[in-house]
Amino acid sequence: MKRRSDAVGVVVLLVALLGLPLLLPVWVTSTAVYATIYAIAAIGLSLLMGLAGQVSLGHASFFAVGAYTQAILVTRTQVPGLLAAAIAVGLAVLAALLVGLPLLRLRGHYLALATLGLGIILTVVAIETPFLGATSGIFGIPKPEFGGRRYDTPAEYLWLLAPVVVLAVVAARNVVDSRVGRALGAVNDSEVAAETLGVDTFRLRLQVFVLSAAYAGVAGVFFAHWLAVVNPNAANFSLSVEFLLMAVLGGLGTVWGAVVGGFAVEFLDEGLREAVPLLVPGATGEVQLIGFGLVLTLVMIFLPGGLHQLFRMLTGVRPAPAGDGAEVPAGPDRDDGPLLARDGRPEPGTVLLSVRGLTKRYGGVVAVDGVDLDVAAGEIVALIGPNGAGKTTCFNMVSGVTEPSAGTVELRGERIDGRKPHVFARARATRTFQNLQVFGSATVLGNVMVGRHLRSRAGLLRGMLGVAARREEREVVEASRAVIDLVGLTADADRPAADLPFGRQRLMEVARALAVEPDLLLLDEPLAGLSGAERRDLALLLRRLRAGGMGIVLVEHDVEAVLALADRVAVLDDGVLIALGTPQQVREDPAVVAAYLGVDDDDPEAERARRALAAGSEG
C-alpha cells in the first residue's frame, strides 16, 4: 500500500513540475525553482529530525559548503560541472562528519548549538575572506549544460530539477522504510530498548546526519548555478530557519511533507515579502524572519505533526486495530519439546554469564553489593527478593544500561561491563523491562522486526536503493511473524503496539527479545499483567526455550510461580546475595525467610512470597 501511494506521489510530483511552467506565469515557475531546491535540503533535515531525533539549527552551513565549493570549482578551475558537484557534496559530508563524530555521542541540544555555531562561523569566514568574495560573494557561475542543452530559463531549470528531487524523495522514502529507518524510529520511541536489541544508536544517527548534509550539499550546488552568485547569505541563520520551517510544517520524518513544506514556505515567503511592507512600513528582512517564527510557533502548538497530520485528520487515515483485545488468541503450541534451538549455541551447562563482585553505588547508598552469579546454557535462574533489593539494578548493569561501580560482567568469556547495551545484544543476549519499553509509533510486527536488527545486514546505502534490501526485508517479516505466533499474538500482529492491553504488551516485549535469537535472555517481571492462561502459556514457552539450550534469568515478584519454574534461585536483600540454590534449598534457607519476614506486613507481594515459602517448607 505504501509503495503504491509513493508511486502515485512520484507521478503527481513529476506532472506538477513538468507542467507548471506550461500553465502558470514565469514568477510562479521561478518561485517553484527555489522551492524545489530548498525542498531537497528540507528532506535531509526532516530525516535528521524525524528519524534520528536530532535538531540542526545551522543546516544552511552544509548548503553553503556545497554552494561555495561548486562556485569555486566551476569559476576558477577546469573541473567539469558533474565532478565539481560530487566534490561539493563530498565536502558537505566531510563537514558533517567532523561535526557529528564528537557531538552525536552527547545528549541534549549540543548538536543544535554546534550547527548554529557552525553557521555563524561560516558566515563570518565568508564575509572576511577575499578568496570567497567577501560580502559580494562569487559571481559569474554559469548555468548548467547537460545533454547538449543549456538550462538558463526557469522552466528548463525546473525540468532539470524534476528528476533530481524525485530521486531524492524515493531514496529518502526507502531509508524511512528500511532497516535503518525502522531502527531509528525505535530509538526515538525508546533508546534503551532499541540498544538492548542491538541498535548502535550513535552510528545510525551519524549516518543520517551525514546523509542530511549530503542532501543540503546537493541543494547548494543547484542553488549556486541557479542564482549565478553565492554570498554569505547562503549560510545565514534565516535560511536555516526556513529549512527548519519547511521540515516542521510538512511533518517531521515524512519525506513528502518536506516537499510540500518546501513549496508552502517558499510561497509564504513571497507572500510575506509583499505583505510585511504594507503592514509595517519600512520593515526589513528581520521582520519577515519574525513572521516565519510566528508560523513555526503556531504550527508546533496547533499542528505538531505538520501538514502531514492535517492530511491524516482530513482523510481519516489510521491503521485499523485488529480487534479490541477482548478475545485472547491461542497461545503457543502445547508441545513441550525444545524450541528455538540453533546451530552454534553452547552446549547445556556451558557458562554463558559470569558476574563477579558486581557493585553499584549512588553516592553513599549501595544499591548492589558484591554480587557473584553464573548462568549456564539450558537453565532458568530466578532472581528474587523484596522490593528495592536491587534486582533490576543488577539487570541494568549486566545489560549495559547502567555502568557498574565495581565488579565484572562476562558473556561467554568476554568482558562487557561498562559497555553499551548493543554490545550486550551482539553477544547474543538481550532483555525485557520492568517498566514497559514499547515502540509506540510501530505495530506489533514493527516492534518485533526491530528485534531482527542484528540478524539482517542492509545498511544505509542498500536501504536507499530499496530493491537490494527487499529480499532481506521479506525474510525479516517472515521470521518476526513466526516469533509473534509463538507468544500467541498472531491476531494482533498488525495492530499498533500502543493500543494493546498491558499484558499483551508484555508478551510483545518477550517476542521482540526472542527475535534477537539470544543465547541468554533476561526477563524483568514478564508475568506481571498477564491473565492466568497467558501465564501458563508463557511458563510453557520458557520451559521449551530452556530445553532448546537457552539460558534464562528471571526477575519476578510471584515467588510461587518462580519456585515452580526455575532450576536455581538467587535471592537479593538490600543489594546483597543472601542465598543461591535450588528452589527447595531456598525455601528452607532461614536468611531468605527472614528477608521476607522483615518486609512491611502491608506489602501484598511480600505476604504472597511468605505464603509460597511456607507452603514449600511444609510440603
Protein Blocks (a to p, Z undefined) as FASTA:
>chain_A
ZZmmmmmmmmmmmmmmmmmmmmmcfklmmmmmmmmmmmmmmmmmmmmmmmnopacfklmm
mmmmmmmmmmmmmmmmcbdfklmmmmmmmmmmmmmmmmmmmmmmpgcjllmmmmmmmmmm
mmmmmmmmmknopmnopehiacddeehiacfbfklmmmmmmmmmmmmmmmmmmmmmmmkl
mmmmmmmmommlmmmnopafklmmmmmmmmmmmmmmmmmmmmmmmnopacfklmmmklmm
mmmmmmmmnoghiaklmmmmmmmmmmmmmmmmmmmmmmmghiafklmmmmmmmmmmmmmm
mmmnommlmmmmmnopacddebjhlaccddddfbfcdehiaehiacehiafbdcehiacd
ehjacfbghiacdddehiacddeddehilmmmmmmmmnomaccfbdcddeehiafehiaf
klmmmnopadddfbacddfkbcfklmmmmmmmmmpcbdfklmmnommmmmmmmmmmmmmm
mmmmmnopmmmmmgcfklpcfklmmmmmmmmmmmnopabdcdehklgopafklmmmmmmm
mmmmmmnopacddddfblmlmmmmpmbdcddeehiafbdcdfklmmmmmklmmmmmmpcf
klmklmmmmmmmmmmmmZZ
